[in-house]
Amino acid sequence: MLPMPTTLPPPLRAFAAMQSILLLAGVVVLGLQVSSAPPMHSTLWVTTLLVAAWALWAALHGRTSPLQALMVQAGALATATSALGLLHWHWLFKPLTMVIAIIFVAYSAHQISARGQFSSKSWGLLVAALVGSLAGDAFLMVEGFFIPGLVSFLLAHLAYIALFKQGVPWFTHRGALAATVGVGAAMYLFLWQGGLPPELRLPVAVYVLVIALMAAQALGRARTLGDRAAHQVALGACIFMLSDALLATNRFVLPLPLAQVGVLTTYYAAQAFIVHGMVRGLLAGRQSV
């Protein structure tokens, strides 16, 4: 079990104890099966346990909240269960990750509302982006629902764009705007030449443009605000572009090795950076974020 700081409040101490027991159980189960499991399976489970342990350590040392730790752990389990073909468990953990993120944001909003510094528009846009992402996750798990999934994530990115505009001008970093749109255009050309179906060319073009604008606005916002939280949000937005590029390449151009690991790892990292950075800024009481 992980060592716990001695000054933890009772609820966090109980959380840590339960988490440590679950991690220990995971190590025992892995140890019993490691000799018969394929090396790649063992590697994935070891990585998942390490991520879960790191998330617990971060919560115990005040780097994240327990809800954020649970979000990271659920994302790691969603990634592992997808890569290993454990679909029933994947159908649980994938939407659960965004549900936990929404609960975390709602709880944080409740905290700050008691201090009289509540910006309902900013918090509402963040929740809307996460709800759109949750809907997109659900649709993309079902065969034949790619377009609804694409539309859901498109709406999520529009909510993120509106959120990143709060208190700052539009696209203040012109170099970032040119770079993200240029990368998006190159990616779209790559997909077109790689076999993007004709009926998806227009929807995908719109989506690529919107996510490029989302990343550009996040980068411009980071340059304007200049704080660590804003830079975390910008990093998350850029990683989101990478995740979608991996997903689209694997789906329309050529199968990528360990595609689900790459796609979901970058996706959850993107969401985690955006949520952590936005909530950190909003809790600091800066209405511009």
Secondary structure, DSSP 8 states (H G I E B T S, - for coil): -----TT--HHHHHHHHHHHHHHHHHHHHHHHHTTTS-HHHHHHHHHHHHHHHHHHHHHHTTSS-HHHHHHHHHHHHHHHHHHTT-HHHHHHHHHHHHHHHHHHHHHHHHHHHTTT---HHHHHHHHHHHHHHHHHHHHHTSTT-HHHHHHHHHHHHHHHHHHHHTTS-S---HHHHHHHHHHHHHHHHHHHHHT--GGGHHHHHHHHHHHHHHHHHHHHHHHHH-SHHHHHHHHHHHHHHHHHHHHHIIIII---TTHHHHHHHHHHHHHHHHHHHHHHHHHTT-TT-
